[in-house]
Amino acid sequence: MGEDAALLIDAAARSLRGGKRLRAAFCYWGWRAVVDAQNDASPGDAPAHDVSPDAADETAVVTVAAALEVFQSAALAHDDIIDNSDTRRGQPSSHRALEALHGANGWAGDGGAFGRAAALLLGDLLVAWSDDLLEEGLEQVVDAAARRRTRAEYATMRRDVTLGQFLDIAEESAFVVSPGAEHLERALRVASYKSARYSVQQPLTIGGALAGGTEAQLAALAAFGYPIGMAFQLRDDVLGVFGDERLTGKPTGDDLREGKRTALIAITREALPVADREHLDALLGDPNLDAEQIAALQAMIVATGGLDEVERRIDEYAQLAEAALADPLLGASARGVLRTLAVKATRRSA
């Protein structure tokens, strides 16, 4: 298709570098939790499912896990356009990199507009590739019911995260007409659909479905994954305000400049006097906030107890997940790794 088309392929490859790979890990270990449970069953027990552990080839789950990572890169390309973010993982975001490419080639027109349009198409291309990888993985699964359930779980994930992204941007505008007492509930709904289900719960159930897990096993994975996903997003909310740029790859306080109406902000806002609440609303979403203003907002969040409350909720969600992980329907060895992944997801600095 020519040298110009190759530029987009190269941009796609760059977008896939780095990252925590947590979604792929949760997918793989959701699969293993079901496979290990089948292996843990004593010879005299009836099998939990008519698919033997060997039928769900490991190559299939690695391919499906890769599909999740490609989909995540698509979501990030689109998210960075929405948020007008300059950086991602310490490098220029996709639309900024493509804008720079436009300038380096001496092309005509508005480089910024080109970068945004190209990154939008880049995200679409990555979504298509994620579907291709999903189907490639499913070709290696012999059980038709497992294939159908995996497709259904994947489709639910794509729908939920897209609607969750819309709820996120809507909340940045809709908060002005929403009662203050509802802000936290609305922020947690965004966290649920934009991140908790998408980042942890659904990768787990996709992996479990691929292994031919029973309804009870998928429910057990979801019962563990949902609270870890909520804690994961609340940790993201904290890092978006207090994170170290050298570790997160994004400027400190970026969520404040972007006007993110997170649970952290909702809790802080509710604790403020009216005058201070109006001051917070006036500053939040200003892309030109300087370091002094960021520091003042951080101090406000700490002084109201907002940060402590979010940390308390993270701990509470982690405890709920730990209780769910005791379910004997999940393989014992996989439960140990899932416990480690839960710590990585919730006790992180990037």
TAMO-V156598 format. One record per pair of residues at least 4 apart in sequence whose C-alpha atoms are under 7 Angstrom apart, sorted by the first residue. I is the first residue (numbers start at 1). J is the second residue. Records with the same first field share a line. If there is no record, write none. Layout:
# TAMO-V156598
I: J ; J
This chain:
# TAMO-V156598
1: 5
2: 6
3: 7
5: 9
6: 10
7: 11
8: 12 ; 122
9: 13
10: 14
11: 15
12: 16 ; 122
15: 73 ; 94
16: 70 ; 73
19: 89
21: 25 ; 69
22: 26
23: 27 ; 68 ; 69 ; 199 ; 200 ; 203
24: 28 ; 65 ; 66 ; 68 ; 69
25: 29
26: 30 ; 200 ; 203 ; 204
27: 31 ; 65 ; 203 ; 204 ; 206 ; 207
28: 32 ; 61 ; 62 ; 65 ; 207
29: 33 ; 334 ; 338
30: 34 ; 204 ; 205 ; 207 ; 208 ; 221
31: 35 ; 207 ; 208 ; 210 ; 211
32: 36 ; 334
33: 37 ; 330 ; 331 ; 334 ; 335
34: 38 ; 208 ; 211 ; 213 ; 330 ; 331
35: 39 ; 53 ; 211
36: 40 ; 331 ; 334
37: 41 ; 329 ; 330 ; 331
38: 47 ; 48 ; 53
40: 331
41: 45
49: 212 ; 214
51: 55 ; 143 ; 212
55: 141 ; 142
56: 60 ; 141 ; 210 ; 211
57: 140 ; 141
58: 62
59: 63
60: 64 ; 137 ; 138 ; 140 ; 141
61: 65 ; 137 ; 207
62: 66
63: 67 ; 133 ; 134 ; 137
64: 68 ; 133 ; 134 ; 137
65: 69
66: 70
67: 71 ; 130 ; 131 ; 133 ; 134
68: 72 ; 130
69: 73
70: 74 ; 126 ; 130
71: 75 ; 126 ; 127 ; 130
72: 76
73: 77
74: 78 ; 123 ; 124 ; 126 ; 127
75: 79 ; 123
76: 80
77: 81 ; 94 ; 119 ; 123
78: 82 ; 120 ; 123
79: 83
80: 84 ; 85 ; 93
81: 85 ; 95 ; 116
83: 258
85: 93
86: 92 ; 93 ; 96
87: 91 ; 92 ; 93 ; 249 ; 250
88: 92 ; 93 ; 249 ; 250
89: 248 ; 249 ; 250
90: 249 ; 250
92: 96 ; 97
93: 97
94: 98 ; 119
95: 99 ; 115 ; 116 ; 118 ; 119
96: 100 ; 115
97: 101
98: 102 ; 115 ; 118
99: 103 ; 111 ; 112 ; 114 ; 115
100: 104
101: 105
102: 106 ; 107 ; 111
103: 107 ; 111
110: 114
111: 115
112: 116
113: 117
114: 118
115: 119
116: 120
117: 121
118: 122
119: 123
120: 124
121: 125
122: 126
123: 127
124: 128
125: 129
126: 130
127: 131
128: 132
129: 133
130: 134
131: 135
132: 136
133: 137
134: 138
135: 139
138: 147
141: 147
143: 147
144: 148
145: 149
146: 150 ; 209 ; 210 ; 211 ; 212
147: 151 ; 210
148: 152
149: 153 ; 209
150: 154 ; 206 ; 209 ; 210
151: 155
152: 156
153: 157 ; 202 ; 205 ; 206
154: 158 ; 206
155: 159
156: 160
157: 161 ; 198 ; 202
158: 162
159: 163
160: 164 ; 193
161: 165 ; 193 ; 194 ; 198
162: 166
163: 167
164: 168 ; 190 ; 193 ; 194
165: 169 ; 194
166: 170
167: 171 ; 190
168: 172 ; 190
170: 174
171: 175 ; 261
172: 259 ; 260 ; 261
174: 178
178: 182
179: 183
180: 270
182: 186
183: 187 ; 266
184: 188 ; 263 ; 266 ; 267
185: 189
186: 190
187: 191 ; 261 ; 262 ; 263
188: 192 ; 263
189: 193
190: 194
191: 195 ; 196 ; 230 ; 233
192: 196 ; 197 ; 230
193: 197 ; 198
194: 198
195: 199 ; 229 ; 233
196: 200 ; 201 ; 226 ; 229 ; 230 ; 232 ; 233
197: 201 ; 202 ; 226 ; 229
198: 202 ; 203
199: 203 ; 229
200: 204 ; 225 ; 226 ; 228 ; 229
201: 205 ; 222 ; 225 ; 226 ; 229
202: 206
203: 207
204: 208 ; 221 ; 225
205: 209 ; 218 ; 221 ; 222
206: 210
207: 211
208: 212 ; 213 ; 218
209: 213
213: 217 ; 218
214: 218
215: 219
216: 220
217: 221 ; 329 ; 330
218: 222
219: 223
220: 224 ; 324 ; 327
221: 225
222: 226
223: 321 ; 324
224: 228 ; 321 ; 324 ; 325
225: 229 ; 321
226: 230
227: 231 ; 317 ; 318 ; 320 ; 321
228: 232 ; 317 ; 318 ; 321 ; 342
229: 233
230: 234
231: 235 ; 314 ; 317 ; 318 ; 346
232: 236 ; 345 ; 346
233: 237
234: 238 ; 310 ; 314
235: 239 ; 346
236: 240
237: 241 ; 262 ; 264
238: 242
239: 243
240: 252 ; 253 ; 254 ; 255
241: 252 ; 253 ; 254 ; 255 ; 256
242: 252 ; 253
243: 248 ; 252 ; 349
244: 248 ; 252
245: 249 ; 250 ; 251 ; 252
247: 349 ; 350
248: 350
250: 254
253: 257 ; 294
254: 258
255: 259 ; 260
256: 260 ; 284 ; 285
257: 284 ; 285 ; 286 ; 287 ; 289
258: 285 ; 286 ; 287
259: 284 ; 285
261: 265 ; 266
262: 266
263: 267
264: 268 ; 306 ; 307 ; 310
265: 269
266: 270
267: 271 ; 306
268: 272 ; 301 ; 304 ; 306
269: 277
271: 304
272: 276 ; 277
273: 277
274: 278
275: 279
276: 280
277: 281
278: 282
279: 283
280: 284
289: 293 ; 294
290: 294
291: 295
292: 296
293: 297
294: 298
295: 299
296: 300
297: 301
298: 302
299: 303
300: 304
301: 305 ; 306 ; 307
302: 306 ; 307
305: 309
306: 310
307: 311
308: 312
309: 313
310: 314
311: 315
312: 316
313: 317
314: 318
315: 319
316: 320
317: 321
318: 322
319: 323
320: 324
321: 325
322: 326
325: 335
330: 335
331: 335
332: 336
333: 337
334: 338
335: 339
336: 340
337: 341
338: 342
339: 343
340: 344
341: 345
342: 346
343: 347
344: 348
